[in-house]
Amino acid sequence: MKRTGVMTRPRPVVGLIVSLLLAVGMLVAGTGTASAWGPNPAPTFRAAKIDGYGMGDPVIRTWASTTTKPSAAPTIIFLDGLRATNDVNGWEKETNVAYLSQRGYNVVMPVGGQSSFYADWDNPSPSAGQTRPYRWNSVLTGSLPAYMDSLGFSRNRTLVGLSMAASPAIMLATTRPDLYSRAASISGFPHPTAPGMQTMLRAAAFDSGRFDLNDMWGIFPNVRAFQNDPWLNLGAMRGKHLWVYAAAGVWNGPPTSVATFGTGLSGSALEVVSMEQSQTFALAARAAGANVRSSFWPVGIHAWQFWQTEIGRIERAGWFRNG
């Protein structure tokens, strides 16, 4: 595994990155150019609605292991990025990770949650057309684990949090080890209350669906924002199993059009911020006693092809099975 050195403290580059992203009008998360892909229906595939605690009942798509009993197969839950859609999870649309079901894993993909940060919101966001607030934390701690139990899936569970979902995944593995054995932060931002980050995240959420983050936990600063910041909760992570991935924001080839140039520029800038925060967080979490596997790469941007490759690395390392 390729690793790079880690930094001892955050650097003041977020403001510069935010300015760049706003200038090009491409402040996004979960950007990708891969062709849509979905596994053919198989005997182990299921899609069902579960209790959404008043926000509308989300669809959960699952692929049980085809090579072993579901009760003996580790379970991997893939959480989507900022631009999650209501048809299928981005991990299904843009990658082939559902094929892990053919390698002895149960694969679980919740659908929806655009700009939700997988939180329970205080209020619906009228600017996004909502009439009911998000209740994703309740789903991830209540109806989703119950549904996986009903399928007979193993409780050896990993949360894979992509971009906006990385911090919620880390915090759930920290606060609810009875539900989740480990968490993978994939191109995440594990210090969301750092100077400049709230500006970046609020601009991104508004750009993606016109969501107002003031409707989530109130006007920043607020207590719950700090309670859900992994960097500020390091002391609770002793003994927890975390995988932290980010790349340096370097393209692996020239852009082929104006569109790919814009996507690449945005993806590079976002990944620079993710690398800065992820390296610092990995070092601090390890010092706090967490079991951290870090994976930092000199080539890669905020895009699906790199995330799919990283999932392959994690699987080959056996980490989804035993951390």
C-alpha positions in Angstrom: 0.0 0.0 0.0 1.3 3.4 -1.0 1.5 5.8 1.9 2.6 9.3 2.4 3.7 11.3 5.4 1.2 13.0 7.6 1.0 16.6 8.8 0.7 17.6 12.4 -1.8 20.4 12.0 -4.3 21.7 9.4 -2.9 24.3 7.0 -4.9 27.4 6.1 -5.6 26.4 2.5 -9.4 25.9 2.7 -10.2 29.5 2.0 -8.1 29.4 -1.2 -9.7 26.2 -2.3 -13.3 27.5 -1.6 -12.5 30.7 -3.7 -11.3 28.5 -6.5 -14.3 26.3 -6.5 -16.8 29.2 -6.3 -14.9 30.9 -9.1 -15.4 28.0 -11.5 -18.9 27.4 -10.3 -18.2 23.7 -9.7 -18.4 23.3 -5.9 -19.5 19.6 -5.8 -18.9 16.3 -4.1 -19.2 12.9 -5.6 -18.2 14.1 -9.1 -17.6 11.4 -11.6 -17.5 10.6 -15.3 -17.8 6.8 -15.3 -20.6 5.3 -17.4 -23.7 4.1 -15.5 -23.5 0.5 -14.4 -25.8 -1.7 -12.5 -25.5 -5.4 -11.7 -28.0 -7.7 -13.4 -30.7 -8.9 -11.1 -29.5 -12.0 -9.3 -31.1 -14.4 -6.9 -29.5 -12.6 -4.0 -30.6 -9.1 -5.0 -33.4 -7.4 -3.1 -34.9 -3.9 -3.0 -37.2 -2.8 -0.2 -38.5 0.2 1.5 -37.8 0.7 5.2 -39.0 3.1 7.9 -37.8 6.6 7.2 -39.1 8.0 10.5 -41.3 10.6 8.8 -39.0 11.7 5.9 -40.5 9.2 3.4 -39.4 5.6 3.4 -36.0 5.1 1.7 -35.3 2.2 -0.6 -32.5 -0.1 0.4 -30.8 -2.2 -2.3 -28.9 -5.3 -1.2 -26.8 -8.1 -2.7 -26.4 -11.0 -0.3 -23.2 -13.1 -0.6 -23.4 -15.7 -3.3 -20.4 -17.7 -2.0 -21.3 -18.2 1.7 -24.2 -17.8 4.1 -25.2 -14.2 4.6 -24.9 -14.7 8.3 -21.2 -15.6 7.9 -20.4 -12.9 5.3 -19.1 -9.5 6.3 -21.6 -6.7 5.5 -20.6 -3.5 3.7 -22.9 -0.5 3.7 -22.0 2.1 1.0 -23.1 5.6 1.8 -23.4 8.0 -1.1 -21.9 11.5 -1.8 -23.4 14.9 -1.8 -25.3 14.5 -5.1 -27.1 11.3 -4.2 -30.1 10.6 -6.4 -33.4 8.8 -5.6 -33.1 6.1 -8.3 -30.0 4.2 -7.2 -27.0 4.8 -5.0 -24.0 6.4 -6.8 -21.9 3.4 -5.9 -24.2 1.2 -8.0 -24.5 3.7 -10.8 -20.8 4.6 -11.2 -18.9 1.5 -9.9 -18.9 -2.3 -9.8 -18.6 -2.7 -6.0 -21.9 -4.7 -5.9 -19.8 -7.5 -7.3 -18.3 -7.9 -3.9 -21.3 -10.1 -3.2 -19.6 -12.7 -5.5 -16.5 -12.5 -3.2 -18.2 -13.4 0.0 -19.7 -10.1 1.2 -23.2 -8.8 1.8 -23.5 -5.4 0.0 -26.0 -2.8 1.1 -26.8 0.5 -0.6 -29.3 3.0 0.8 -30.8 5.2 -1.9 -31.3 9.0 -1.5 -30.0 11.6 0.9 -28.8 14.3 -1.4 -26.9 16.9 0.7 -28.2 15.2 3.9 -24.9 14.5 5.6 -26.8 11.4 6.8 -28.1 13.5 9.7 -31.4 14.0 11.5 -32.3 17.6 10.5 -34.2 19.9 12.8 -36.4 21.2 10.0 -37.2 20.5 6.4 -35.4 22.7 3.9 -38.0 24.8 2.1 -35.4 26.1 -0.4 -35.0 22.5 -1.5 -38.7 21.9 -1.7 -38.8 19.7 1.4 -41.9 19.4 3.6 -40.4 16.8 5.9 -36.9 16.9 7.5 -34.3 14.3 6.8 -34.0 11.5 9.3 -31.0 9.6 8.0 -29.3 9.2 11.4 -32.4 7.5 12.7 -32.4 5.2 9.6 -28.7 4.2 10.1 -29.2 3.5 13.8 -32.7 2.0 13.7 -34.5 0.7 10.7 -31.5 -0.1 8.5 -29.8 -2.4 11.1 -33.2 -4.0 11.8 -33.7 -4.6 8.1 -30.2 -6.1 7.7 -31.0 -8.4 10.7 -34.2 -9.5 9.0 -32.2 -10.6 6.0 -29.9 -12.6 8.2 -26.9 -10.5 7.3 -23.8 -10.7 9.5 -23.4 -8.0 12.1 -19.7 -7.7 11.1 -20.5 -4.4 9.4 -18.5 -1.7 7.7 -19.7 1.7 6.8 -18.1 3.2 3.7 -18.6 6.9 3.8 -17.9 8.8 0.6 -17.1 12.5 0.6 -20.0 14.1 2.6 -20.7 10.7 4.2 -17.2 10.1 5.6 -17.6 12.1 8.8 -21.1 10.5 9.6 -19.6 7.1 9.0 -16.7 7.7 11.3 -18.9 9.1 14.0 -21.4 6.2 13.8 -18.6 3.7 14.1 -17.4 5.7 17.1 -20.6 6.1 18.9 -22.5 3.0 17.9 -19.9 0.1 17.9 -22.8 -2.2 18.7 -24.1 -1.5 15.1 -21.0 -0.9 13.1 -17.6 -2.6 13.4 -15.6 -0.2 11.4 -15.7 2.8 9.0 -13.9 3.8 5.9 -13.5 7.5 5.1 -13.2 7.8 1.3 -12.1 11.3 0.1 -13.8 12.7 3.2 -13.6 15.9 5.2 -13.1 14.7 8.8 -12.8 18.2 10.3 -16.0 19.9 9.0 -15.9 22.7 11.5 -12.4 23.8 10.5 -12.1 27.5 9.5 -13.6 27.9 6.0 -15.1 24.4 5.8 -18.7 25.5 6.8 -18.6 28.0 3.9 -17.5 25.3 1.6 -20.1 22.7 2.8 -23.0 25.2 2.8 -22.2 26.4 -0.7 -21.9 22.8 -1.9 -25.3 21.8 -0.3 -27.0 24.8 -1.8 -25.5 24.1 -5.2 -26.7 20.5 -4.9 -30.4 20.7 -4.5 -30.7 24.2 -2.9 -30.4 22.7 0.6 -29.9 25.2 3.4 -27.7 23.7 6.1 -29.2 26.1 8.7 -32.2 23.7 8.6 -29.9 20.8 9.6 -28.7 21.8 13.1 -29.2 25.6 13.1 -27.0 28.5 12.3 -23.3 27.8 12.7 -21.7 27.6 15.2 -23.9 25.1 17.0 -23.3 22.3 19.5 -24.2 19.4 17.2 -21.9 20.5 14.5 -19.0 20.1 17.0 -20.4 16.8 18.4 -20.4 15.4 14.9 -16.9 16.5 13.9 -14.5 13.5 14.1 -11.5 15.8 14.7 -13.1 17.0 17.9 -14.1 13.6 19.1 -10.7 11.8 18.8 -10.8 10.6 22.5 -13.8 8.4 21.8 -12.0 6.5 19.0 -9.6 4.4 21.0 -9.8 0.9 19.7 -12.0 1.7 16.7 -11.1 0.4 13.3 -10.8 3.2 10.6 -9.6 3.2 7.0 -8.7 6.7 5.7 -8.2 7.3 2.0 -7.4 10.5 0.0 -5.3 11.4 -3.0 -3.2 14.4 -3.9 -5.6 16.0 -6.5 -3.3 15.2 -9.4 -5.0 14.1 -12.7 -3.9 10.9 -14.2 -4.4 12.1 -17.8 -5.1 15.3 -19.8 -8.7 16.6 -20.0 -10.4 15.6 -23.3 -13.1 18.4 -23.3 -14.2 21.6 -21.6 -16.5 19.5 -19.5 -13.9 17.1 -18.3 -11.6 20.1 -17.7 -14.1 21.6 -15.3 -14.8 18.3 -13.6 -11.1 17.7 -13.2 -10.4 21.1 -11.8 -13.2 20.8 -9.3 -12.2 17.2 -8.4 -8.6 18.2 -8.0 -9.4 21.1 -5.6 -11.8 19.1 -3.5 -9.3 16.2 -3.2 -6.5 18.6 -2.1 -8.7 19.6 0.9 -9.6 16.0 1.6 -5.9 15.0 1.5 -5.0 17.8 3.9 -7.7 16.9 6.4 -7.5 13.1 6.0 -3.7 13.0 6.6 -4.0 15.2 9.7 -6.9 13.2 11.1 -5.3 9.8 10.5 -2.2 10.8 12.5 -4.3 12.3 15.3 -6.7 9.3 15.5 -3.8 6.9 15.6 -2.2 8.8 18.4 -5.6 8.7 20.2 -5.5 4.9 20.1 -7.7 4.2 17.0 -6.7 1.4 14.7 -6.1 3.4 11.6 -5.2 2.1 8.1 -4.2 5.1 5.9 -4.1 5.1 2.1 -2.8 8.3 0.6 -1.9 8.5 -3.1 0.1 10.9 -5.2 -2.3 10.6 -8.1 -6.1 10.9 -7.9 -8.9 13.4 -7.8 -12.4 13.5 -6.3 -13.9 11.1 -8.8 -15.5 7.6 -9.0 -12.8 5.7 -10.8 -10.4 6.4 -7.9 -12.9 5.4 -5.3 -13.7 2.1 -7.0 -10.0 1.3 -7.1 -9.7 2.1 -3.4 -12.5 -0.3 -2.6 -10.5 -3.0 -4.4 -7.5 -2.3 -2.3 -9.4 -2.5 0.9 -11.0 -5.8 -0.1 -7.6 -7.3 -1.1 -6.2 -6.2 2.3 -8.9 -8.2 4.1 -9.9 -5.2 6.1 -13.6 -5.5 5.5 -13.4 -8.9 7.3 -11.4 -8.2 10.4 -10.1 -4.6 10.3 
